């Protein structure tokens, strides 16, 4: 009989007999000292390197067969992947097309097929009524306001609006043209050979062709000497003046010329182009021809300018 059953004071009737395992568990001894950790195992030796893997570098279809190329340089032909053409089918029956079609006088459409059979499709429109007489353009004019006006055969008119715009802004200068052909040799020009004031105080100009021109009275100046620069004296009290003659050969379009001296009296400056007197303005020692424009002044024109300076 178990001592435990006696201690508890319980009846043994119906009690389960304890096994040897139960008795071992009940008789537990005192708690033992902590165990010692086992030493850590050392790292193992590295294994042998594995074989390099093989990948696919590209895939192509060659002659309708699938070829796989690997990174190892090898390739595999996996066979035909493009289907072959099917068999040619049998010839179908001959088709029937439209050979021609036309409308009769009653606007009924007739269709003739390629087998020669004509079918009447039916009326496609009502008989049209006679059209009105057409109207034609008799004339067209642009009036003073720049508007285009049409006149028709029935007497009516129609204004088509403004067709002539205003003046545009000046265009850019064109490119310089190529030199023209050499012109025909011209006749000898006429220059001024000399000039003098006669006893009546009139300026006489003598040209190289022997002709002369009376330029009118130049009072109060009276010629008293000769030479390239003629000495004059002023009528009345005061000092004398010297008459000058500056000769120029014009360039194309040249209108302004600079004198060798400044005129003492701008009103007494006389300008001649090829022997013909022209109008000019004088500013200081610069003389600008106003009778001609630049496009008229030709290259090689003879320009003679008479004026007086204080002596």
Secondary structure, DSSP 8 states (H G I E B T S, - for coil): --HHHHHHT---TT-----HHHHHHHS----------------------------EEEEEEETTEEEEEETTS-EEEEEE-S---------------EEEEEE-TT-EEEEEETTS-EEEEEE-S-----------EEEEEE-TTSEEEEEETTS-EEEEEE-S---------------------------EEEEEE-TTSEEEEEETTS-EEEEEE-TTEEE---SSS-EEEESSSS-EEEEEEEEEE--TT--EEE-SS--S-GGG-EEEETTEEE-EEEETTEEEE-SS-TTT--TT-EEEEEEEEE-
